[in-house]
């Protein structure tokens, strides 16, 4: 019986840390990556893990403006970031004007590792 329990205990011990070191992944976003939308007033990013709010955040940059070929990237300021569980909501002070945008996010979950990512979308 002991010969059977020892390997099972080892397998269980090795399996537990694997679940604790999972990193959060972006599951869905609104607006979605590469989407074209009409004047959003908020962005919603949902992750695979619960987030540590004080260590997670987002940057939003306008990367292009219609009719302005030489438009330099411009940081969007004045928004509020709210994190509840697995969801990060970016509430904008006003609807975004027409242009292209880059979202750059960083999140930390229970494993305390900072994970970064990003995507682009367009406002018509």
C-alpha positions as CSV (number, residue, x, y, z in Angstrom):
1,X,0.0,0.0,0.0
2,X,2.9,2.4,0.9
3,X,4.4,1.7,-2.5
4,X,1.2,3.0,-4.2
5,X,0.7,6.1,-1.9
6,X,4.2,7.5,-2.4
7,X,4.0,8.0,-6.2
8,X,0.4,9.4,-5.8
9,X,1.6,11.9,-3.2
10,X,4.5,13.0,-5.5
11,X,2.1,13.5,-8.5
12,X,-0.3,15.5,-6.3
13,X,2.6,17.7,-5.0
14,X,3.8,18.4,-8.5
15,X,0.4,19.2,-9.8
16,X,-0.5,21.8,-7.2
17,X,2.3,24.4,-8.0
18,X,1.3,24.2,-11.7
19,X,-2.1,25.7,-10.9
20,X,-0.6,28.4,-8.7
21,X,1.8,29.7,-11.4
22,X,-0.8,30.3,-14.2
23,X,-0.5,33.8,-15.7
24,X,-3.5,35.9,-16.6
25,X,-4.4,36.0,-20.3
26,X,-6.7,38.5,-22.0
27,X,-9.9,36.5,-22.7
28,X,-12.0,39.3,-24.3
29,X,-12.0,43.0,-25.0
30,X,-14.5,45.6,-26.0
31,X,-13.8,47.1,-28.4
32,X,-12.2,44.0,-29.7
33,X,-8.7,43.8,-31.3
34,X,-8.8,45.3,-34.8
35,X,-12.5,46.2,-34.5
36,X,-14.0,49.4,-35.9
37,X,-16.5,51.0,-33.5
38,X,-18.5,54.2,-33.1
39,X,-17.3,56.6,-30.4
40,X,-16.9,54.3,-27.3
41,X,-17.2,55.8,-23.8
42,X,-15.6,52.8,-22.1
43,X,-13.3,49.9,-22.7
44,X,-13.7,46.5,-21.0
45,X,-10.9,43.9,-20.8
46,X,-11.6,40.5,-19.2
47,X,-8.8,38.2,-18.1
48,X,-8.5,34.6,-17.2
49,X,-7.4,35.3,-13.6
50,X,-8.5,37.6,-10.8
51,X,-6.4,40.8,-11.0
52,X,-4.5,42.6,-8.2
53,X,-6.0,46.1,-8.8
54,X,-3.2,48.3,-7.4
55,X,-0.6,46.5,-9.7
56,X,-2.7,46.4,-12.9
57,X,-3.4,49.2,-15.4
58,X,-3.7,50.4,-19.0
59,X,-2.4,53.0,-21.4
60,X,-4.5,54.3,-24.2
61,X,-2.9,56.1,-27.2
62,X,-4.4,57.7,-30.2
63,X,-2.1,56.5,-33.0
64,X,-3.7,58.1,-36.0
65,X,-6.3,60.7,-37.0
66,X,-8.3,60.8,-40.2
67,X,-6.9,63.4,-42.7
68,X,-3.6,63.8,-40.7
69,X,-1.0,61.5,-42.2
70,X,1.8,62.8,-39.9
71,X,-0.2,62.6,-36.7
72,X,2.1,61.7,-33.8
73,X,0.9,59.2,-31.2
74,X,-1.0,61.1,-28.4
75,X,-1.7,59.6,-25.0
76,X,-5.3,59.7,-24.0
77,X,-5.6,61.1,-20.4
78,X,-8.3,61.6,-17.9
79,X,-9.9,58.2,-17.8
80,X,-10.6,56.1,-14.8
81,X,-9.6,52.4,-14.5
82,X,-11.8,50.2,-12.4
83,X,-10.8,46.6,-11.6
84,X,-13.3,44.0,-10.3
85,X,-12.3,40.4,-10.2
86,X,-11.1,39.4,-13.7
87,X,-12.5,42.6,-15.4
88,X,-10.7,45.9,-16.1
89,X,-13.0,48.7,-17.1
90,X,-11.7,52.0,-18.5
91,X,-14.2,54.7,-18.2
92,X,-13.5,57.6,-20.6
93,X,-14.3,61.2,-19.7
94,X,-16.0,61.6,-23.2
95,X,-16.4,59.5,-26.3
96,X,-13.3,58.8,-28.3
97,X,-13.0,60.8,-31.6
98,X,-12.5,59.1,-34.9
99,X,-9.0,57.7,-35.3
100,X,-6.9,54.6,-34.5
101,X,-6.0,53.6,-31.0
102,X,-3.5,51.4,-29.2
103,X,-4.4,49.7,-25.9
104,X,-1.4,48.6,-23.8
105,X,-2.3,46.7,-20.6
106,X,-0.3,45.3,-17.7
107,X,-1.8,43.0,-15.1
108,X,-0.8,41.1,-12.0
109,X,-2.7,38.1,-10.6
110,X,-2.2,36.0,-7.5
111,X,1.2,34.7,-8.7
112,X,2.6,38.3,-8.6
113,X,4.1,38.2,-12.1
114,X,3.5,41.3,-14.3
115,X,2.1,40.3,-17.7
116,X,1.8,42.8,-20.5
117,X,0.0,42.9,-23.8
118,X,-1.9,45.1,-26.2
119,X,-4.0,45.5,-29.2
120,X,-5.3,48.1,-31.6
121,X,-8.8,49.3,-32.7
122,X,-10.4,52.0,-34.8
123,X,-13.1,54.6,-34.0
124,X,-15.2,55.6,-37.1
